[in-house]
């Protein structure tokens, strides 16, 4: 091994170590920012269902939900007396983002007044959507448990699935598939309503 190759391998190794350290610091900051708002993410994921139900129930009531009104973005708040509040991004630039909040609820989204805030908000909303889908799946599993037990009992009664028990089993499976599809469509509609208003 020649002495000329040692400095280049040392430089390469140094850059590699610096890159890994920089990556770990950025990853740590990102995890800390999201972790510090996980409580808020959980509340947001639980709020999407009652918020959508409130919107549907009060959609045609101009007293409670005036036309073109912005509902407070804070979880479990239905105030329509809101004002655009800066939630993050680089001030004065395209990355600056505002959401409607009432006077009682300041925005609790992580913010560093940089373009990094967009990534944090995106991750925040993806986590909230994922958690609400898990919550819907758990409720659906609880509701479908009797149907699953009925189907397993029917399958055991008719091994060939050609008799009456087999046809009933297929019907129960179709009902469960329909419930899963309806739940997914309801979840999607609730988040579209949240994004729209």
C-alpha positions as MATLAB code, in Angstrom:
seq = 'XXXXXXXXXXXXXXXXXXXXXXXXXXXXXXXXXXXXXXXXXXXXXXXXXXXXXXXXXXXXXXXXXXXXXXXXXXXXXXXXXXXXXXXXXXXXXXXXXXXXXXXXXXXXXXXXXXXXXXXXXXXXXXXXXXXXXXXXXXXXXXXXXXXXXXXXXXXXXXXXXXXXXXXXXXXXXXXXXXXXXXXXXXXXXXXXXXXXX';
ca = [
       0.000    0.000    0.000;
       1.529    3.305   -1.033;
       1.744    6.324    1.222;
      -0.161    8.397   -1.372;
      -3.396    6.476   -0.850;
      -3.582    7.032    2.910;
      -4.674   10.700    2.864;
      -7.410   10.043    0.316;
      -8.796    7.138    2.347;
      -8.600    9.281    5.511;
     -10.521   12.090    3.781;
     -13.069    9.616    2.464;
     -13.489    8.105    5.944;
     -13.805   11.578    7.528;
     -16.494   12.645    5.067;
     -18.333    9.398    5.643;
     -18.284    9.881    9.438;
     -19.384   13.527    9.104;
     -22.194   12.527    6.761;
     -23.445    9.843    9.147;
     -23.275   12.234   12.123;
     -25.120   14.963   10.182;
     -27.765   12.447    9.093;
     -28.239   11.217   12.667;
     -28.540   14.780   13.988;
     -31.164   15.650   11.347;
     -33.017   12.387   11.992;
     -32.922   13.084   15.740;
     -34.341   16.569   15.266;
     -37.052   15.205   12.998;
     -37.996   12.410   15.425;
     -37.937   14.856   18.345;
     -40.202   17.315   16.502;
     -42.723   14.622   15.567;
     -42.447   12.890   18.943;
     -43.144   16.133   20.792;
     -46.433   16.460   18.909;
     -47.599   12.810   19.052;
     -50.191   13.719   21.678;
     -51.599   16.275   19.258;
     -51.467   13.728   16.397;
     -53.494   11.262   18.455;
     -56.094   13.895   19.304;
     -56.312   14.936   15.646;
     -56.839   11.342   14.527;
     -59.680   10.890   17.024;
     -61.297   14.204   16.072;
     -61.693   13.581   12.334;
     -64.798   11.366   12.747;
     -66.863   13.637   15.035;
     -65.749   16.687   13.004;
     -67.083   15.129    9.786;
     -70.333   14.151   11.546;
     -70.687   17.717   12.897;
     -70.173   19.152    9.405;
     -72.795   16.844    7.895;
     -75.273   17.571   10.695;
     -74.835   21.368   10.526;
     -74.097   21.775    6.817;
     -77.362   23.580    6.042;
     -77.570   25.535    9.307;
     -76.261   29.063    8.573;
     -76.431   29.990   12.269;
     -74.038   27.272   13.462;
     -72.004   26.744   10.301;
     -72.181   29.878    8.128;
     -71.393   29.517    4.416;
     -67.647   29.800    3.632;
     -66.840   29.601    7.350;
     -63.540   28.106    8.474;
     -63.779   25.731   11.438;
     -60.988   25.953   14.002;
     -58.264   23.461   13.108;
     -57.659   22.565   16.767;
     -58.911   19.092   17.717;
     -62.414   18.959   19.237;
     -63.111   22.658   18.576;
     -66.033   23.593   16.332;
     -65.694   27.356   16.566;
     -66.282   29.197   13.289;
     -64.990   32.501   14.720;
     -61.494   31.899   13.351;
     -58.688   33.837   11.778;
     -55.780   32.685    9.619;
     -52.830   31.912   11.885;
     -49.301   31.184   10.751;
     -48.407   27.566   11.554;
     -44.951   27.393   10.032;
     -42.768   27.772    7.013;
     -40.347   30.458    5.956;
     -42.031   33.843    6.692;
     -42.815   35.811    3.547;
     -42.032   32.875    1.251;
     -44.139   30.288   -0.487;
     -43.472   27.760    2.280;
     -45.271   29.960    4.818;
     -48.500   28.192    5.795;
     -51.564   29.500    7.582;
     -54.482   27.613    9.074;
     -57.647   28.875   10.728;
     -57.673   28.842   14.532;
     -59.982   30.465   17.061;
     -58.682   32.801   19.771;
     -58.675   30.024   22.391;
     -56.464   27.579   20.484;
     -52.968   28.453   19.305;
     -51.432   26.179   16.664;
     -49.538   23.321   18.282;
     -47.895   22.006   15.123;
     -44.094   21.788   15.254;
     -42.537   24.856   13.641;
     -38.968   26.045   13.081;
     -39.805   28.934   10.700;
     -38.091   27.171    7.819;
     -38.953   25.033    4.826;
     -38.345   22.052    7.087;
     -41.788   22.795    8.597;
     -43.501   21.508    5.437;
     -41.946   18.075    5.949;
     -42.951   18.089    9.616;
     -46.547   19.046    8.810;
     -46.745   16.431    6.056;
     -45.501   13.742    8.456;
     -47.879   15.007   11.155;
     -50.912   14.686    8.859;
     -49.818   11.302    7.477;
     -49.446    9.989   11.040;
     -52.859   11.380   11.995;
     -54.453    9.775    8.929;
     -52.732    6.448    9.600;
     -53.798    6.459   13.265;
     -57.410    7.239   12.351;
     -57.374    4.361    9.853;
     -56.062    2.035   12.586;
     -58.792    3.261   14.939;
     -61.427    2.584   12.277;
     -59.942   -0.883   11.675;
     -60.126   -1.735   15.383;
     -63.767   -0.615   15.595;
     -64.565   -2.569   12.425;
     -62.833   -5.658   13.813;
     -64.904   -5.436   16.989;
     -68.116   -5.003   14.998;
     -67.267   -7.831   12.578;
     -66.185  -10.308   15.271;
     -69.646  -11.961   15.457;
     -69.725  -12.265   11.656;
     -66.250  -13.843   11.640;
     -67.307  -16.327   14.314;
     -70.462  -17.153   12.332;
     -68.414  -17.677    9.158;
     -65.900  -19.961   10.881;
     -68.770  -21.993   12.378;
     -70.423  -22.288    8.943;
     -67.155  -23.350    7.284;
     -66.640  -26.066    9.903;
     -70.180  -27.367    9.324;
     -69.722  -27.661    5.576;
     -66.166  -28.536    4.538;
     -66.912  -28.422    0.821;
     -68.575  -24.964    0.908;
     -71.134  -26.249   -1.630;
     -74.150  -26.729    0.620;
     -76.384  -24.181    2.321;
     -73.781  -23.474    5.040;
     -71.191  -22.754    2.337;
     -73.498  -20.306    0.588;
     -74.252  -18.559    3.884;
     -70.518  -18.439    4.590;
     -69.882  -16.767    1.230;
     -72.684  -14.273    1.975;
     -71.163  -13.419    5.364;
     -67.770  -12.934    3.683;
     -69.346  -10.571    1.129;
     -70.975   -8.564    3.938;
     -67.633   -8.260    5.747;
     -65.901   -7.175    2.523;
     -68.615   -4.581    1.956;
     -68.194   -3.262    5.515;
     -64.448   -2.921    4.997;
     -65.024   -1.024    1.744;
     -67.623    1.272    3.336;
     -65.337    1.982    6.283;
     -62.461    2.883    3.978;
     -64.708    5.174    1.914;
     -66.033    6.826    5.103;
     -62.439    7.343    6.330;
     -61.456    8.892    3.012;
     -64.550   11.120    2.955;
     -63.899   12.303    6.530;
     -60.335   13.356    5.681;
     -61.430   15.017    2.432;
     -64.008   16.982    4.431;
     -61.332   17.930    6.958;
     -59.028   19.139    4.184;
     -61.836   20.959    2.367;
     -62.977   22.948    5.407;
];
